[in-house]
Amino acid sequence: MTKVPFFDLHRQFRRLQSEIIDDLVEVCESQSFILGPKVLEFETRIAALTGTNFGIATSSGTDAELLILMALSLGAGDGVITTPFTFFATAGTIVRVGAKPIFVDIDPATFNLSIAKLEEFLEKNCVTTNSGTVTRDGVKIRAVVPVHLFGLCCDLPELRRVCDRWQLMLIEDAAQALGASYPEGRTLKKAGSAGVAGFFSFYPTKNLGAFGDAGMVVTDDAGLAAKMRALRNHGMEPRYYHHLVGGAFRMDALQAAVLLRKLAHLEKWSSRRWELAQRYRTELSGLEVILPAEPYACGWEGHIYHQFVIRTPERNRLRTYLAERGVGTEIYYPLALHQQPCFEPLGYKAGDLPVAEKVASECLALPVFPELTDEEQALVILRIGEFFGRK
Ligand SMILES: Cc1ncc(COP(=O)(O)O)c(C=O)c1O
C-alpha cells in the first residue's frame, strides 16, 4: 500500500544536507554557540522580511512570548484577551507571568479570534477608567494576543482599531505565520508588524523549522527591543550587572545557522504549500467538507498554509478511514483551551465558547508540506472522495 505521510522532514533535510552540515561545522569551528554573528544576521533578516525595525532571537516561540509579556510588565491583576483555539503556549505563557487569560470565541470561517465577539465582550463586560480598560470584576485588561492560526493573518487593521479604542496593546502570536501577509489599504503588510510586538516559532515542523527549539520577537520600538535583549540574557547589562530579572531565552548559533540556510527557500516552500492548497480547494469542493477560508486575494502570501485544515462532522470516521488506507492526518486542536484541565480554575464550562468547541470536534489537517508530491496529494484526494461516496 502506498503510504502518504502527514509530514516528512527527512525529505527537506536530504535536499539541504551538505550545505547545512557545512554551516554547522563553521559554527563548531568558531566554538561560539550562543547568540553571536549568525544570530545577529538572522535577526536582521527576519526584521527585514517582516518590515519591522528589530528582531530579538530567542530559545523558542514560547520564550519569545514570555519575553514580550515580561518586557511589557504584564502580571498579577492584568487580563490578556486571546483565542481558545490555538496551541497551548499562547495562553500558558500568559498564566506564567501571573496574568489572566480571557478567552473570546473564534470566527468559524477563519478559525481566528472573532473581532465582532471581541468588541461584544468589551462592550458587555468592561468600562474605561483613568487607568485603562477594566472588567466589572476588577481585572485590568491590558493586551490582546491574536493568533494567525495555520498561517492566515487575522484582520489586523480592524483589530488595531478595536485595540486603540479600548487602549489595549496588540501582541501578535505569529508563531505559525512567518511571511504571511494581510492587506492594509493598498499595501501588503507582514504578520508580526501590526502591534507593539509580534513573535514567531521555528519549532522543527514550522514553515521555517530549526533543528530544535528557536523563536523570534519583532518590534518597531527601540526601547522595548533593548529591554527584551537584556531580559533575554538575565537582564544583564553590562556583563554581570543585572538591572532586571530576566531569563536564559537566547538563541543558539547552531539554530541560527540552520535557519539562515533554510530561509533562502522559505518563499518557494510557502508558495508550494499554497499551490497544494489550491488543488485541495478545487478537488475537494462539492464534498461535505468545509474548506479553509482564504479572505485575502493576494496569492501565497495571503495564506502560507502552515496547515490545511478542513471541517466535517464526520471527522473521526474520516480520519480512521484515511489512516487505514495509509494517509496521515492530524488534529489541531482536539480540545479548546478553556476546556483544558489546567485552566479549570479560570471557571469556564462546556458551551461557553461554542464555535471553538465545535471546530475542535470537526477539524482535520491534511498533508500539505512542500515536498509532498502531486501523486501523493492525488491519493489523499481520491481517498477523501471515496469516503464521501464520490463516483
Ligand atoms: C500558535 C502558537 N503559539 C506559540 C507557539 C510556541 O512556539 P514554540 O513551540 O516554538 O515554543 C506555537 C508553536 O508550536 C504555536 O503554534
The ligand as a Gaussian input file, in Angstrom:
#p B3LYP/6-31G(d) Opt

LIG

0 1
 C        0.220000      29.391000      17.843000
 C        1.481000      29.046000      18.564000
 N        1.884000      29.831000      19.575000
 C        3.019000      29.586000      20.242000
 C        3.822000      28.507000      19.919000
 C        5.035000      28.233000      20.731000
 O        6.193000      28.114000      19.987000
 P        7.359000      27.100000      20.393000
 O        6.868000      25.708000      20.172000
 O        8.486000      27.471000      19.481000
 O        7.696000      27.351000      21.811000
 C        3.457000      27.684000      18.860000
 C        4.306000      26.576000      18.436000
 O        4.035000      25.442000      18.385000
 C        2.251000      27.934000      18.175000
 O        1.840000      27.155000      17.168000

